[in-house]
Amino acid sequence: MILLRHDCLVFKTTEGDFPFAAEEVMMEVIGDALQFLDEETIKHAAEAVLHYFKCELGKTTVTIGEFTIALERALRALGLNVQSAPSQPAASNFLPSNPRIVESDLSQLAPEADLAMELMFFSKLRTALQELLDQSPDVVRFRGLRPCVKQMLKARRWTNGCKCLNDQIVEYLRTCFGCDRRAAACALVVS
């Protein structure tokens, strides 16, 4: 028996079982959507998922589906909204070949005043999301989450308060996106 590299898992596919590194599987699962996400963050999340299967669960063999579900959970925990289509194995099938992307910078929506202005921020955020969705995009992207949070809290370093506000913003965007997208085939990316 050949010893499996420390950064590899054996993946069960319809063609058989093959060893792949986390980065190789990440490219297959995320596909073209990778250009809209922070590649380093995705890479670390994929490595963490690989570590979870190998060290926490003691598995050396998994299906692409198991890995994909675990990677989606890890990315959601990091504030990224990535979902795979249930009938399609690779994320390269999520988006059209030339996706229509609309963006907004969260830092420009953040109030300059004190934390009491947080309510105004969430109102602006909902309005910005609705305006972006009115453009019938394939991808809605909000960038600048960390600088926005630090700006709102007037923080120099990332704190537990920053993480809490970060999570509130991501959850608010997910909820509003779920309500406002009107069943359109559209993706939300928050980075």
N, C-alpha and C positions, 0 to 999 in steps of 0.2 A: 504494500500500500504506500502511495506517495503522500508525504506530509503536506498538508494544505498551508499555504502562506498565511501569516497572521492577519493580513488585511483582506482575506477572501472568505467567501461562503460558497457552498455548492447550491446552485439554483436549479430547481426542477422546472423544466420547460417541456413543451410538447415534443421537441426533438430529442429530449434526453436530459441528463444532469450535467451541468457545466460549472466549473469554478470561475467566479468573477470577483474582482475587487469592488469595494463599495463605490468608488468613483465611476467605474464602468457601468454599474447598474443605475447609479444616479443619472448618468447621461441618458440611458434608455428610458427611465421612468419619467424624468423631467422633460427631456427632449428639447424642442424649440423654445419652451417656456423659460429655459435657463437664462436666455438673454435678457429677461425682464426681472430677474432675481439676482441677489448677491451670490455669486458662484461660491465664494469662500464659505458663507453661511450654510449653503446647501451641502457643500462637501463635508463640513463638520457634522451636520445633522445625519448625513448618510453613514459616516464613520461611527457615530454614536449608535445608530440603529444596528449596524453590523456588530458592534461591541455588545449590544443588548442581546442579540440572538446568540452570539458565541459564548459570552461570559455569564450573562444573567440566566439565560434559558438553557445553556449548554448544547445548543443545536449547531450542527455544521451544514445541515441541508434545510432550505426553505423554498417556498414557491415565490415567484415574482409578486403575486398578489399579497402574500403575507408581508413581504418587504415593503411593497408600495403602501399598504395600510399603515404600517409602523412609521414609515418616512413621512406620510401625510400628518400623522399625529405629532411627530417631532417638529415639523415645520409650523403647524398650528400653535404649538406651545411657544414657538419663537415669534409668533405674530404674523406669520405668512399664511395666506389663504390659498392653498393649492389642493385641488381635488382632481382625482383621476376619473375618467369615464368608466363605468362599471364594465362595459363590454369591450373596451379597448385596452390593450396591455401597455401601451406606451403613451407618455404625455405628449409626444410629437403629434398625436391625433387630436389633442385638445383644441388647438387653434388652427384657423385657416393659414395657408401658406404666407399670406401678407396680412397679418392681423391689424385691425384698426385700433390704435392705442390712444387713449386720452389720459392726461395726467393732471395732477394738482400737487402743489408743494404745501405740505402741512404747516411749515414754518411761516408761510405768508398768511395762513388763517389764524395763527396763534395770536392772542391778544398781548399787547405790551404792558398792560396794567396788572393789577394783583390777581390772586387766584379766584376772586369773586367773579372775574370775567370768564371763568371756565364755562359757565352756562352759555355765554354768547359764542364761545368757540364751538361748542357742540351744535348750536343752531346753524352757524356758518358752515360747519362740516356737513350737516345734512343737506343744506342748500347746494353746496358744491357737488356733492355726490349726485343729487337729482339733476343738476345741470349737465354733469358729465354723462349720465345715463341717457339723457335726452338726445345725445349725439349718436346713439345706436352703436357703441363701440364693441369690439371683441374683448378688449381688456381695459379695465379702469384701474389706474395706478395712482396711489397716494405715496409720495416719497417724502423723505425728511422727517420720519417719525421721531427718532432719537433727538435731533436738534430741536424739534418742536416741543417735546416733553421738557427738555432741559430749559428751554426758553420760558415756557409757561411757569415752571417751578423756580425759575431763576437759580438753577443748580449748576455748579461747575463740574461736579462729578455725578456719575450714575448712582442713585440711591434706591432704597426700597420704595420710597415715595415715587420716584421716577418710574420704577417697574410697575407700580400700581396704576399710575396714570396711563402709562403705555398700554397696559392690558385693558383699561377702560376704553381707550380710544379704539383699539383694535376690535373689541367686542361690540362697541357701538357701531363701527363701520360694517361689521359682519351682519348685525341685526338690521340696520337700515338697508344694506345691500340686498339682503334676503327679501325684505318687504318691497323695495322700490324697483327691482330689476324686471318685474313683470314677466317672469318666465323666459326672458331672453337668454340666449346662449352667450353668456358673458362671464369673464373671470375678474376677480378682484385681487389686486396685489397691493400690499402695504409694506413699505420698506423704509 
